[in-house]
């Protein structure tokens, strides 16, 4: 690891700690390359910057420093991102250390090293150098290890080169913030790209940066595992020209604009909180197959007080059209699965189909061996759980736990070419973001307790398409519905992809349609689609004023819970003690 000193970021510390536990790779050395510190007073430095860069530059830097200090307070109040700016001793994790001295350019950004220092590194006979420190590396150091130097660029280098990491995406309100893992070359942020991806942009710069660093670190570990297994770097992407600007620390004017935008975002959030306005999901039905659906003609049932319905899945069975939904209660802050019967112009709430002591949503339905199964989202339980229907539509029992100790959301299963395939959104970072990575697994049965990961995993790292939003099977064609996340907005739209190639070696999909929340005034988002026969349903989000219903809902929540518990039938299986599937009237 190439580092500035023996105190590293929490992300580099996490990487070193993880590597120490791996049987097939080892971080053998810290190569410390801090430049020599010249004894110059702070006043002298300020005077020099005043002469060379001007007062405006100094003012911009000062404002940016204040922004970072203020946002650090916000981050330290969040357990997930606490310590984002901290420096942690790393020497105890990597015992061997050498020090080399960079030759720093006049700009202070570019680092070169003497032939003697390069030879010292080369003599270690390392497979790989990981750049974890500062400085733009140039010269022979890039070839001092067998496979060169790999490094992050925390930005999409097709549209954003430079820095600060995560700032400009939050500044402009871009829907996603990218990253690449590259083998460094002489071109700034234009190395050989080994992996790329993106995550939803957070509304605050430092929050966005912390989220980006935590999520991207997972994929650096994945790259290192592949290198350890194969002895070589993954194949690099083709290179293309870059015509964009080089982003830098914001000027005073840009810093003021950013502060104004953050202030406006905070004011909007506060106004919604005070007024009781919340994003509320509902349903929109169209009496057409999905291909012929015109959503502006859709009809929507009235939502029950203090609750919303989302993630609809349609099924036609026993001559009835049923829609299973996530039924979320604001008072409990938790969802369960409810069954609705759909008529020509309305729905009837039949009852709760599945209730657990943890949050449930996304009741994906599939048939196997003549029986109906449900795989709801149960990330809060850290399991992928599959239930069997024992009495349609309200009786379900736990059939199998397909995966344990995994934070997975919106899992879908289907059969193709004598294999069962599982598409699921897994968060390995611990940030709770299930919108960015899509994973694929396969097995001989949907009730298998062991699934083989696809070699392309994750098959997508993109918040504008990765999260599952439904599945459409038409004879030989399979279409995956993917959510589109917007800037600081969950479920901003849908894209429909045809799965064009599927095998144990290759997954490929092609976009065929998009659905945006433009079909009705006041909509904020749409993030799920289901179709059965001549009926199609999407869910839709808008702001609803639910504050006046919350007090009554809270007062009755305990009574409703007791009623559900009294009418439910718990089914236990030896394979998963302690968890039950329930139905309630």
N, C-alpha and C positions, 0 to 999 in steps of 0.2 A: 504494500500500500504506500503510495506517494502521499505524504502528509506535510502540513506546514509545521506541526510540532506534535508533541505527545499528548496533547489535549485535542480531541476531535469532536465533531458534531455527534449528536445522539444517533444519527443514521449511520455514520461510519462505525461508531461503537457497536451498534446493533449488527452490522455486517461482520465485524471481527468476531463478535460473540457467537454469531450463527456459524461462521466458518470453523471455529474451534470445535464445534460439535459434529462436523461433517466427516465421514470416514474416507471420502474420496478426494478431498482437497485440503490444502493447508496454506494459510497466510504465514509465510516464513519470516518476513522482515517488514519493519517500518523503515521507509527511506524518507528521512526528514530533510526538507529542502527549504527551510526558511531563509530569506535573504539576510545579509548582515544589517544590523540596525545601527544607523548613524545617530550619534548623540545630538539630536536637534530638538530645541524647545518647541512646544506647541505654538508659541507666538511666532517663532521663526517660520514654521511650516505655514501658518496662516498668511504671513506676509508674503511668502513665496507664491502661494496660490493666488493671492490678490494680484500680484504682479503678472503672473502668467495666464490666469483664467478669468480674473475680474470679480467684482462684488456679486454680480448676479449668480455666478457659479457657486460661490460660497453660500449665498442665501438659499439656493436650491438644495445644496447638500445638507445645510442645517435643518431645513424643513423636512427633508426626507428622513433625517435622523430622528426628529421629533415624532414623525409618523410611526417609525419602527418602534420607538419607545412606548408610544401609546398602544399600539397594537399588540405589543408583547404582553401587556397587562391582560388583554382579552384572551390571548392564547393560554396564558398561565392559569386561567380559570377553567380551562377545558382539559380534562384528564388525558384525553387522547393525544393532544398536541403540546402538553406541558413540557417545558425544556427544549422547545424548538431552537431557541437561540443559545442554549447552554453549550459549554465545552466540557467534555468528560474525559478523564484520564484513560488512555487506551493502551498504555505500555504494559499493563499486567496481562493483556490478552495476546500480545505479540512481543515476545521477549527479545528477539534479535533486532538490533537497530544499527543503521549507518546514517551518517550525516553528509550531505553534499551541499554545495553552495551555488545557487543560481547566479548567472550573469543577467541582471535585470535591465531591460530596455529603458530608454529615457521616459517613455510613457508610464513605466512602472507595471505594465501588464504582461509583457512577454519574458519568458524564462528560457535561457539557454544554459548549457553546462559544459564545463571544460572537458577535454578529452580524458583527462585523468579521472574525473568523477564518473564519466560515462563508462570507462573501463572497470571501475570499481563495481558498478552495478552489473555490468555484463559478466564479470567474474562470478557472480552469484548463481549464474546459470538458471535464471528464473524462466518459467513458462510465460508469465504474464505480469504486467504492471497495471495496477488499478489507480487511476488518478483520483485522489480524494482531497487534495489541497487546492490552493489557488495558483494563479499564473497560467498563461497560455504557453504550453510547452512547444518548443521548437528544437530542431537539430537532431543529433544522433541519439538523444535519450529516447526518442520515439522507436528506435530499433534495438534498444539495449536488452530486451527480453525476447524470447523466441517468437512469441505471438504479438509483440508490440505493447502498446498502452491502450487500455479501454477507459472510457470516461462517460459520464452523463453529459448531455446538454439538456437542461430542464426547460425545454421549449420545443415547439415543432419547427425544426430548422428549415422547413419549406416556406414558412411565413414569419418566423421570429428568430433572429440571431442576435446574440448579445444578452442583455439582462436589464434589471435584476430578475431573477427567476420568479415567475408567477405574478409579476407586477403588471405588465402591460395587458395581459388577458383580463385582469380585474379592472384595470383602468378603462379599457374599451368595452367591457362587458361581453367578451367573446364567450360562446357557449362552452368551449372546452379549452383545456390547457394541456399542451403536448409535452412529450419528452422523447429523447432518443438515447440509446446506448451505442456508442460509436468507437471504432478503432481510430485513434487520433492520427491525423495527417497534418501537413503544414497549413491547411486551410481552416480558419476559425469556424467552429461549429459546422464544418463541412467534411467531417471524416467519413469513414466507411461505416454506414449505418447497419448495425447488427440486429437491432430491435427498435420499434417505435410504438407509441401508443398515446392515449390522452385520457383525461379525467374531467369530470364536470368542474367548471370554474366556480370557485367560491366568491362570495360577495366582497370579501375583505382581502387585501393583498397578502398579509402575513398568514392568514388562514389558508389562502389558496396555495401559498408556497409550502406550508407545513403539510397540507393534504397531498400535494404533488410529490414531495420528498418521500413521505411515508409509503405512498402507493407505488412509486417508481422503484423503490428499494427492493420490493418483492421480485420485480422482473430482472434486476441485476443478479439476484441470487439464482434465479432460474437460468440465466445465461451462464453463470459460473458452473452450475451443475452440468449443463450440456457440454461445456468445454472440458470439464473433468471427465465426463463419460467418453467423449470422442477424441480428446487430445488436440482438437482444432477449433478455431472460431467458427460460429455459424456463417453461412453464406451471406454476404453483404448485399444490400439493396443496390439497384442501379442508381447512379448519380445523375442529377439534373441541375440546370442553372438556377441560381438564386438572384432575384432582381430586387429584393426588398431592402429596407434600411437596416442599419446596425443599431439596435436599441441600446440605450445607455440609461444611467441613473437619471430620473426625471429632473427637468429644469424647475426653477421656481414657479413659473406659470403652470407647468404640468402638475406640479405638486399641489398647487392651489386648486386646480380643476379636480384632481383626484379627491381632495378633502371635501370639496363641494358635493361630488357625486356620492361619496360615502355618507355624508350628512343627509342627502336626499333619501338614500336607501334606509338609513336609520329612522328618518321621519316617517317614511311610508310604513315601515314595520311597526313603529309605535302607534300610528294612527289605526292600523288594523287591530292591534292588540286592545287599544282603548275602546274601539267601536264594537269589538266582538266579531269582526269579520274574519272568517277562516276559509281557506281553500276547501271546497266541499265537492266530492265526486258523486256523480249520478249516472244514470243509464240513458242511452238513446237507441231505440229499436227502429229497424226498417224492415218492412215486409218484402224483402228481396234477398236473393243470394248475394254474397259479398261483392261479386263482380258487377252486379247491376245496382248496387246501393247508391242512392242519392241522399246524403245525410241531412240536407236541409229539409227533407220531408220526414225526418225521423220524429217519433213521439217519445216523450219521456214521462215515466211514472213519478208521482210525488214521493219525495223521500220522507221517511219517518223522522219525527223530531229527535234531535240530539244524536243522529246517526247519519252515516252515508253508506252508499253501495258502490263498490268498485270491482275490478277484475272479473267481469262476467264470463261464464262458460256455459254455453247452450248444449242441451242434449234432448233428443226426442226419444221417448221411451213410454211404453204402455199407452200409446195414443195421446200422450201429453207432451207439451213443450215446457221444459224446465230450464231455469237459469240459476246456476249456483254462483254466489257472489261473496266477496269479502264484505262483512257487515261490521263496520267500525263504529264503536261508541265513544263519543267525546268524553263522557264522564269516566269511563274505565281506561281510556287510552289504549284499547286493545281490540283486535278484530276476531271474529269467528266466522264460520261459514253458514250462510243462510240459503235455503231453497225457495225460489219464486216460481209460480206457475204463470206462464205468459199467455194472455189472450190476444185478441185482435187489437185492442186499444187500451189494455191495462194489464197490471200484474196483481197476483194475489200472493201474499207472503204466507208460505206454508209453515215454515218454522226453522229453527236452528238445526242444521244437519250435522255440524261438527263443532264442538266446543272443547277447548283445552285450557290448561292453566297458563298458557303462553299464547302469544299473538299468532293468528292464522290469517292467511290471505291467499290469493291466486289459486283457487281450487281446480287445478288442471285435471281433466277427466280423460280416461282412456279405457278401452275394452281389451280384455285378455282372457282367452279360454272361455268365452261366453259370459264373463262376469265384468261388472263395472268397477273401476278403481278410481281413486282420487289421490293426487299428489299435491297437497297444499304447501304453500310456503311456510316453513317452520324454522326460520333462521334463529329465532330467539331460543329455541331448544337445541341449537347446534346439531341438527339432524336433517336428513332428507327422509321423510316418512311417507309411506304408501298405505292407504286404507282401502279395504274391500267393502263394497256395498252389500249388506245383508238383508236390507229391507228398503226398497226404493220409495221415497228419496231421503228419508231421515235416519236410517239405521246404517252405521258404518263401524267397522272394527279395524284396528291396526293390523295390517298384513305383514309388513316388513319394514325395517329401518335400512334403507339402501346405503346411507352413508352416516357415519358417526363423526362427531367433533369437527364439523365443518359449518362455516357461516355461508349458507347458500340460499338463494332466493329464486323464485319464479322458475321452477324446474318443469321441463316438458319431456315426455317420453313417447316414442313411436317406433314402429317396426318397419324395417326395410332390409331387403336382401338377407333374410333369415337371421338378422341380428336386431337387438333392441338398442336404441340410441337414446342417450340422455343429454339434453342441452340445459345447462344451468349456469346461474350467475353467482360466482364465488368471490368473496372478499377475503383475501389472505392477509390484508394489512392491519386489520383490527379497527379501521376507521368507520366501518358501517356503510361504506359505499359499495352497493351491489349493482351500480348502473354502468360500470366500465368494462368489466371482463366477462367474456362468454367462454365457458368450458364445455368440452364434448367428451363423453364416455360411451363405451359400448359393452354389451354383455349378451348372453344367450337368452336371458329371460328378464322381464321387467321386475321380477321379484328376487333377482339375484342380490346377494349380500356383498358381492365384490364386483366392481366395475373397472374396466381397463381404460386408463386415460388416453386420449388421442395424442399422437406425437406433435401435433400443431398447437397444443394447449399453451396459453389461452388462444382460441381461434380468432378472437377479436379483443382489442383493447381500445374501445371507442365509445364514449357515452352517447353518441348520436345514433347508435345502432345496436349496441351489444345487449342491452337488457331485453329479455323476452317479454312479449306482449300478446302472445297467442300463437296458435298453430292451425293451419288449414291443410287438410289432406284431400286431394282430388285425384282418385285413381293412382296414376303413376307420378303425379306431381305433388310436391310438398312445399308449402310456403311457411316461412317463419316470419312472424310479426315482431318487429323490433321497436323499442321505444326510442324517442329522441328527447334528450334532456336539453333544456335551454339555460341561459345564464341565470343562476340562482332560481331555477324553476324546474321542478320535477315533472316529467311526463308532458313535455311541451308538444309532442306530436308522435306520429307513427310512420314507420316505413315497412313495406311488405317486400320480403326477399324470397325468391325461388331458390331452393337448395339445388344447385346445378350439378354438384359432384359430391358424392358421399362414399367414403371407403375407410378402412382402418388406417389409411395413410394420408388421405386428402379430404379436406372439407372446403367447399367453395359455394358461395351464394351470390346471386345477382339481384339488384333492386328492380322491382316491377311497378311499384306504386307508392305514393305518399298520402297521408291523411293528416291535415293540419286543423286546428280548432277554429276554422273560419266559417263553418257552416251555420253558426248561430251567434248572435251578438252577446258579448260579455264573457265568452269562453276563454279560459286560461290554458287549457291543455286537454289532450286526449291521449291515453296510453295503453289501450287494450282493445282487442277486436276478437269476436267469436262469431261463427256462422254455423247454422244447421238447417238443412233443407232450404226453405224460402224465407228464413228469418236471419237477420244479422243484427248484432248489438255491439256498440262501442261504449266505453265510459267517457265521461266528460267532466271537466273541472271548471268551477266558477267560484267566486267569492260569495259566501252565504253568511248571514248574520245569525249565528247560532248562540250567541251569548245569553239571550233571554230564555233559552230552553235548557241551559246547562244546570241551573240550580235544581229545577224539577227533575232533570235526568239523574243528577247525583243522588237526590233523595230517594229515587225509585230504583237505583242501580242495584242496591243490596237485595231488594225484594225480587227483582227480575233474575238476579243470579241464583238466588235460593230456589226460585221456581224452576229455572233450567236444571239445576242440580237435582231437584226432587223428581223431575220427569225424565231424567236421563238414564241411560243404561250404560254403565262402564264395562268395557271389554278389555281384559288384560291378557297379554301373551307373555310366555316365559322369556321370549327373545328380548324383550324390552321392558323390564320391570320398572314400575314407578310412573309410567305414562299410560294414559287411557284415551280412547276415542269415545265421544259422548254424542248423544242426540238429545234434543230438547223440543218440547212442544211450544 
